[in-house]
Amino acid sequence: MTLSDQVLNQAELLTGQLDDAGRERLRLMCTVAAGSLTAQLRDGVSPEDIREAFVTAASLLGFSRWSRGEDIQEFKAGDLTVKKGQAADLERDALALLGPYLKSGFLFTGV
């Protein structure tokens, strides 16, 4: 299974059932998220080197971007419950997960 497939599959676990348009939109958001995170990785670190953390971070980031356009009030997947307005928290968590592997720079994580 490719890295992109893993990211999409994991993000789909958070969304539940999707129609074709929703799945395509999620795929696009996951592709953008993975590309963005890849560009921020330190020199010498590839997504494959940190596959598990990368897949988790990219799927959270892709899902959070996808959910901004959906009329979701709350969803639950296993022990995880996310309520509307928590997309920024997911993005922060995704970046924090990859923090040790990202290029140096300013990272604002909240007040």
CYANA upper distance limits for C-alpha pairs under 8 A (distance plus 0.5 A):
  1 MET  CA      5 ASP  CA      6.72
  1 MET  CA      6 GLN  CA      7.22
  2 THR  CA      6 GLN  CA      6.82
  3 LEU  CA      7 VAL  CA      6.76
  3 LEU  CA     48 GLU  CA      8.30
  3 LEU  CA     51 ARG  CA      8.13
  3 LEU  CA     55 VAL  CA      7.54
  4 SER  CA      8 LEU  CA      6.73
  4 SER  CA     30 CYS  CA      8.29
  4 SER  CA     31 THR  CA      7.53
  4 SER  CA     34 ALA  CA      8.28
  5 ASP  CA      9 ASN  CA      6.49
  6 GLN  CA     10 GLN  CA      6.58
  6 GLN  CA     55 VAL  CA      7.04
  7 VAL  CA     11 ALA  CA      6.69
  7 VAL  CA     30 CYS  CA      7.16
  7 VAL  CA     55 VAL  CA      5.54
  7 VAL  CA     56 THR  CA      7.59
  7 VAL  CA     58 ALA  CA      6.76
  7 VAL  CA     59 SER  CA      5.48
  8 LEU  CA     12 GLU  CA      6.57
  8 LEU  CA     26 LEU  CA      7.90
  8 LEU  CA     27 ARG  CA      6.51
  8 LEU  CA     30 CYS  CA      6.74
  8 LEU  CA     59 SER  CA      7.03
  9 ASN  CA     13 LEU  CA      7.02
 10 GLN  CA     14 LEU  CA      7.59
 10 GLN  CA     55 VAL  CA      8.24
 10 GLN  CA     56 THR  CA      7.88
 10 GLN  CA     59 SER  CA      6.53
 11 ALA  CA     15 THR  CA      7.19
 11 ALA  CA     26 LEU  CA      8.26
 11 ALA  CA     30 CYS  CA      8.26
 11 ALA  CA     59 SER  CA      5.25
 11 ALA  CA     60 LEU  CA      7.13
 11 ALA  CA     62 GLY  CA      7.57
 11 ALA  CA     63 PHE  CA      6.19
 12 GLU  CA     16 GLY  CA      6.69
 12 GLU  CA     17 GLN  CA      8.20
 12 GLU  CA     23 ARG  CA      8.46
 12 GLU  CA     26 LEU  CA      8.40
 13 LEU  CA     77 ALA  CA      7.83
 14 LEU  CA     63 PHE  CA      7.93
 14 LEU  CA     75 PHE  CA      8.49
 14 LEU  CA     76 LYS  CA      8.22
 14 LEU  CA     77 ALA  CA      6.49
 15 THR  CA     63 PHE  CA      8.16
 15 THR  CA     75 PHE  CA      8.41
 18 LEU  CA     22 GLY  CA      5.96
 18 LEU  CA     23 ARG  CA      6.14
 19 ASP  CA     23 ARG  CA      6.65
 20 ASP  CA     24 GLU  CA      6.62
 21 ALA  CA     25 ARG  CA      6.65
 22 GLY  CA     26 LEU  CA      6.61
 23 ARG  CA     27 ARG  CA      6.56
 24 GLU  CA     28 LEU  CA      6.71
 25 ARG  CA     29 MET  CA      6.77
 25 ARG  CA     66 TRP  CA      7.51
 26 LEU  CA     30 CYS  CA      6.60
 26 LEU  CA     62 GLY  CA      7.39
 26 LEU  CA     63 PHE  CA      7.37
 26 LEU  CA     66 TRP  CA      6.21
 27 ARG  CA     31 THR  CA      6.61
 28 LEU  CA     32 VAL  CA      6.74
 29 MET  CA     33 ALA  CA      6.56
 29 MET  CA     62 GLY  CA      5.27
 29 MET  CA     63 PHE  CA      7.69
 29 MET  CA     65 ARG  CA      6.86
 29 MET  CA     66 TRP  CA      6.54
 30 CYS  CA     34 ALA  CA      6.51
 30 CYS  CA     58 ALA  CA      6.93
 30 CYS  CA     59 SER  CA      6.63
 30 CYS  CA     61 LEU  CA      7.78
 30 CYS  CA     62 GLY  CA      4.66
 30 CYS  CA     63 PHE  CA      7.61
 31 THR  CA     35 GLY  CA      6.66
 31 THR  CA     62 GLY  CA      8.06
 32 VAL  CA     36 SER  CA      6.56
 32 VAL  CA     62 GLY  CA      7.86
 33 ALA  CA     37 LEU  CA      6.64
 33 ALA  CA     58 ALA  CA      5.99
 33 ALA  CA     59 SER  CA      8.18
 33 ALA  CA     61 LEU  CA      6.38
 33 ALA  CA     62 GLY  CA      5.79
 34 ALA  CA     38 THR  CA      6.50
 34 ALA  CA     58 ALA  CA      5.68
 34 ALA  CA     62 GLY  CA      8.36
 35 GLY  CA     39 ALA  CA      6.72
 36 SER  CA     40 GLN  CA      7.06
 37 LEU  CA     41 LEU  CA      7.01
 37 LEU  CA     58 ALA  CA      7.59
 38 THR  CA     46 SER  CA      7.73
 38 THR  CA     47 PRO  CA      7.04
 40 GLN  CA    102 LEU  CA      6.03
 40 GLN  CA    103 LYS  CA      6.38
 41 LEU  CA     45 VAL  CA      6.67
 41 LEU  CA     46 SER  CA      7.58
 41 LEU  CA    101 TYR  CA      6.26
 41 LEU  CA    102 LEU  CA      4.85
 41 LEU  CA    103 LYS  CA      6.12
 42 ARG  CA    101 TYR  CA      6.37
 42 ARG  CA    102 LEU  CA      5.55
 42 ARG  CA    103 LYS  CA      4.95
 42 ARG  CA    104 SER  CA      8.34
 43 ASP  CA    103 LYS  CA      8.16
 45 VAL  CA     49 ASP  CA      6.82
 45 VAL  CA     50 ILE  CA      8.32
 45 VAL  CA    101 TYR  CA      7.47
 46 SER  CA     50 ILE  CA      7.50
 47 PRO  CA     51 ARG  CA      6.02
 47 PRO  CA     54 PHE  CA      6.43
 50 ILE  CA     54 PHE  CA      6.33
 51 ARG  CA     55 VAL  CA      6.45
 52 GLU  CA     56 THR  CA      6.76
 53 ALA  CA     57 ALA  CA      6.56
 53 ALA  CA     97 LEU  CA      7.23
 53 ALA  CA     98 LEU  CA      7.24
 54 PHE  CA     58 ALA  CA      6.40
 54 PHE  CA     98 LEU  CA      7.48
 55 VAL  CA     59 SER  CA      6.47
 56 THR  CA     60 LEU  CA      6.69
 56 THR  CA     94 ALA  CA      7.93
 57 ALA  CA     61 LEU  CA      6.59
 57 ALA  CA     93 ASP  CA      8.16
 57 ALA  CA     94 ALA  CA      4.75
 57 ALA  CA     95 LEU  CA      7.36
 57 ALA  CA     97 LEU  CA      7.02
 57 ALA  CA     98 LEU  CA      7.52
 58 ALA  CA     62 GLY  CA      6.40
 58 ALA  CA     94 ALA  CA      7.51
 59 SER  CA     63 PHE  CA      6.37
 60 LEU  CA     64 SER  CA      6.52
 60 LEU  CA     90 LEU  CA      6.60
 60 LEU  CA     91 GLU  CA      7.34
 60 LEU  CA     94 ALA  CA      6.59
 61 LEU  CA     65 ARG  CA      6.81
 61 LEU  CA     90 LEU  CA      7.10
 61 LEU  CA     91 GLU  CA      5.74
 61 LEU  CA     94 ALA  CA      6.60
 62 GLY  CA     66 TRP  CA      6.61
 63 PHE  CA     67 SER  CA      6.45
 64 SER  CA     68 ARG  CA      7.04
 64 SER  CA     87 ALA  CA      5.30
 64 SER  CA     88 ALA  CA      7.95
 64 SER  CA     90 LEU  CA      6.75
 64 SER  CA     91 GLU  CA      7.15
 65 ARG  CA     69 GLY  CA      8.11
 65 ARG  CA     87 ALA  CA      7.70
 66 TRP  CA     70 GLU  CA      7.50
 67 SER  CA     71 ASP  CA      8.18
 67 SER  CA     72 ILE  CA      7.41
 67 SER  CA     87 ALA  CA      7.87
 68 ARG  CA     87 ALA  CA      7.64
 72 ILE  CA     83 LYS  CA      8.35
 72 ILE  CA     84 LYS  CA      6.80
 73 GLN  CA     83 LYS  CA      6.30
 73 GLN  CA     84 LYS  CA      5.36
 74 GLU  CA     81 THR  CA      7.69
 74 GLU  CA     82 VAL  CA      6.18
 74 GLU  CA     83 LYS  CA      4.72
 74 GLU  CA     84 LYS  CA      6.36
 75 PHE  CA     81 THR  CA      6.33
 75 PHE  CA     82 VAL  CA      6.12
 75 PHE  CA     83 LYS  CA      7.11
 76 LYS  CA     80 LEU  CA      6.16
 76 LYS  CA     81 THR  CA      4.84
 76 LYS  CA     82 VAL  CA      6.98
 77 ALA  CA     81 THR  CA      6.98
 82 VAL  CA     86 GLN  CA      6.97
 86 GLN  CA     90 LEU  CA      7.07
 87 ALA  CA     91 GLU  CA      6.83
 88 ALA  CA     92 ARG  CA      6.65
 89 ASP  CA     93 ASP  CA      6.61
 90 LEU  CA     94 ALA  CA      6.59
 91 GLU  CA     95 LEU  CA      6.80
 92 ARG  CA     96 ALA  CA      6.55
 92 ARG  CA    109 THR  CA      6.59
 93 ASP  CA     97 LEU  CA      6.58
 94 ALA  CA     98 LEU  CA      7.20
 95 LEU  CA     99 GLY  CA      6.35
 98 LEU  CA    102 LEU  CA      6.78
